[in-house]
């Protein structure tokens, strides 16, 4: 890190709402940015080399992955986004704005909300066959953070990762632990970026399926300061979020306008048809 000077708190607070980093905005229950992703390993890497399942590593750095059983994470931002994936085209088909809480309207690129997926309460009450229609639409808890740890590559080389900006795309069984184990235990008035957390994984089984769940243990005894390097990272993340949301909102507005034009055309055609029928009568 650079020098340990602390950035003016007012400047930091101005970013908190945008990033979903304040307690007020973080208490709600394709990757839009280009940050590397903190992931949990399976039994092999992208090159087919054998790896130990349940280890942390960072994907997207362009370098050999470094694996570790536990890591330290300093959350900087928490946002929510619905992403619709097209398995046939192997690409993102639609996505929503990244929002800091569920009070905000999750507009999507096609002029709808939540990529068309009903809210959880409604979805749970639908028949199973109806629920499957939305299986390719996922709500992600996106946690952008700094990660530090010591680990080894597949070849056994020891390496140190320090204060690397990453994103955690949390879904399914990994959606709630961050909220329950980190956000909810923060002291009153503190923000996400005020502490580091030790992060580990727990192995679970569901029949023949094995999966891993992240657990967060915040170090509340040692508050972290927002030094210039951290502040620059916060600014960078805020700019990325702003640019992405602007693009998505523009696509939303365009889709709404096009749908309105189509409706107007249809109304005009129906009106003409009614007049023609009256003339025939």
N, C-alpha and C positions, 0 to 999 in steps of 0.2 A: 504494500500500500504506500501512498505518498506520505506527506507529513500528517501528524495526528490532529491538525486543526479541525475544529468542529464547525460545520456549516451553520449559518443562521437558521434557527428553528422555524422562523416564519416561512422561509423559502421551502423548507422540507415539508411543512404542513400543507403548503399550496399544492404539492404533488400527491398528497395522501389520498384525497378523494378520487383523483383520476386513476390511481393505481389500485384502488381497493385495499389500501394499506392501513386505514384507520379502523378502529373498532366499530365506529358507526357504520362503515360501509362493508365490513367483512363479516358481519354476524349473520348474513343470510345464507341460509342454506341454498383438416390440415392445420396444423399448426400455423397460426397467423403471423408469427414472427420468425426470425432466423436465429434465435438463440439455440445453442446446443441443448439436448434433452437429457435430463437425469433419468435413467431407466433401471429396471431390474433385469438381470441376465436370465436367459433360459439355458438350455444345455449346449448351445453352440452359438458362435458369432456369425456375422454376415458373410464371412469367408468360409464358413463351415468348420471352423476350428472348435474343438471341445472347450466348453467353459463350465464353471460351476454355477448351477442355478441359484438364484436368490441373492446374487452379489450386485452391488451398485456399480454402474459405469456411466460415462457421459458419451452419448452418441452425437455425431455431427461436428466434431472438432477438426476432422480431416487427419487426425493422428490415431495411432493405435490406442484402443480403449484401455483404460486403467481401472482395474476391479478392486473393490474393497467390501468387506462385510458390513461396515458402518461408515457413515459420513457425517460431517457437520454442515448444516444448512442455515443460512440467514435469509428468511423470507423477505422479499421487498414489495411484492404485489400479489394480490389475489383477485382474479376475475373469472367470470363464468361465460361459457360459450357453447352453443349447440352446433355440432358439425354433422352434416349428412355425407356419408361416404358411398360412392358408387362402386361396388365390388366388380362389376363387369368392366367398367372403364378404368378401374384402379386409380381413382382420383376423387378429390372432394367435389361434391355436386352442389352443395349449398352450405352456408354458415351464417351465424347471427353476429350481431354486435357483441363485443366483449363487455360485459356489464359487471359492476362491482357488487350488486345485490339483486335479488329477485323482484324488487319493487320497480325496477326499470324495465321498459318495454324491449324484449329481445327481438328486434326486427331482423329479418333475414334478407338475403340478396334477391330472393324471388318475390318480394313484396308481402311476405307472410310473417308469422311469429314462430319462433322455435323450430324453424324448418318444417312446420306443419305438425310437429309432435304435440299431443295434448299434455297438459300439466299432469304431474305424477298421480294426483288424486283421481283424475278422470281416467288416466291410462290403466290404473290398477283395476278399475271396475269394468273394463272392456273384456269381452271374451278373448281367450288366448289367441285365436286365429286373427282377431282384429289387432291385438298387440304386436303380432309379428310384422305387421305392415310398417312399423316404426323401428325395427331392429337395427337399421343402418343409420339411425339418428341418435347421437350420443351427446349428453350434456357433460362437458369437462369442467372440472375445477382447475384452472390454470394458475399455478404458483410459480412466479418468477423469483429467482433467488440467487444468492451466492453460495457456492459449495466449496468446501475444503476437505481434503483427506489424503492419506497416504495409501498407496495400493501397488498392485503389480499388473503388468501386461500378461497376455496369454503366454508369452515367451519367458515370463518370470522376471522381467526387468522391473526394479522398484522405481516408482515415480511419485512425485508430490503434486497434487492439484491444490491451488490456493486462490481463494476468492474469484472463482470462475463463474461468470453469469450463466445461468441455465434456466430451463423451464421444466416444471413437473406437470404432466398432463394426467390428472387424477380422475379416475372413473371407477364405476363398479364398487368393489369392496375397498378400493383405495380412495373413494370420494369423500367419506366422512372423517377418517382419522385425523386429518390436518385440522379440521374444525374442532373436533372434540378434544384433541390432545394438545393442540397448540393455541389456537385462537381463543378458546373459551377459558384458558388458564392465564391469559395475559393480565397483568395488573391493570386496574382501572386507569384510563388515560394514556396507556402505552399503545404503540403501533406495532405492526408486524415486524418492521425492520429493527426494532429495539433489542432483539435477542437472537442468539444462535440456538440451534436445537441439534441434539444428537438424533440421528435417524437410523433405524434398523429395520429388518424385515422379519416377518413371522410366516413360517410355512404352514399352509392349510391344505386340507383335502376335501373335495366334494365328489364322493364316489371314486372314479378313476382319475379325476382331474386334480392336479396339484397346482396351487398358485401361492403367491406371496403378497402379504399385506404390509405396507409401511407403517411404522410407529414413530411418533415424534415426542422427544423429551426435551423441552425448552430449558435452557440454562438461565434461570431467572436471577441467579446470584451475580451474574456479570453482564450488565447492560452494555450493548454495543453503541459506539458513537457513530454519527454520520459525518465521516471525514470527506474531504474533497473527492477522492476516488469513488466512494459509495454514492455521493451526490451525483456525480457525473453518470454513474450507472443508472440511477433513478431517472435522471433526465432522459437518457437514451431509451429506457423502457417506455417512459411516458410518450415520447415522440413516436415510437413504433406502434403503440396502442392507438394513438391519435390518428396516425396515417391509415392504419388498417380499418379503424371504425369509420373514418371518412369515406373510404372506398366502399365499404359495405353499405353505409347509409345512402350513398349516391346510387348504388345498384338497387336498393330498396325503393327509393323515390322513383327511379326510372321504371321499375316493374309496376309500381302503383299507377303511374301515368299511363303506361301502355295498357294496363288492364281497364282503366277508365275509358280510354279511347275505344277499346274493343266493346265495352258495355254500351257506349254511346252509339257505335255503329249498329250493334244488335238492336238497340231501342229504335233507331231510325228505320231499320229494315222491318221490324215488327209493325211500326206505325204505317209504313208504306203498304205492307201486306193487308193491314186492316182497312185502309182506304180502298185498295183494289177490290177487296171482298165486298165492301159496301157498294161500290160501283156496279159489280156484277149482280148483286141482289136488287 
